[in-house]
Amino acid sequence: MTTPKTEMSEAEEVDAVVRKVLSVSHQELQKRERNWQRKRARKKRAKTSPASHASDSKV
């Protein structure tokens, strides 16, 4: 009587993750990285707008 294998060993989990990562092409990884950097840059710019600095000055 065999039972279905539901639990993976740590090595098998690492192997599965590595296979998923390596299945994505280099071009796709670069594309995702560029998109992520653009989004991150937009967020940084939005937090430090010139208008927010103007309201802080007490002249």
JONOR-V474346 format. One record per backbone hydrogen bond with DSSP energy under -1.0 kcal/mol. NH is the residue of the N-H (numbers start at 0). CO is the residue of the C=O. If there is no record, write none. Layout:
BEGIN
<<NH & CO> <NH & CO>>
END
This chain:
BEGIN
<<12 & 8> <13 & 9> <14 & 10> <15 & 11> <16 & 12> <17 & 13> <18 & 14> <19 & 15> <20 & 16> <21 & 17> <23 & 20> <28 & 24> <29 & 25> <30 & 26> <31 & 27> <32 & 28> <33 & 29> <34 & 30> <35 & 31> <36 & 32> <37 & 33> <38 & 34> <39 & 35> <40 & 36> <41 & 37> <42 & 38> <43 & 39> <44 & 40> <45 & 41> <46 & 42> <47 & 43> <52 & 48> <53 & 49> <54 & 50>>
END
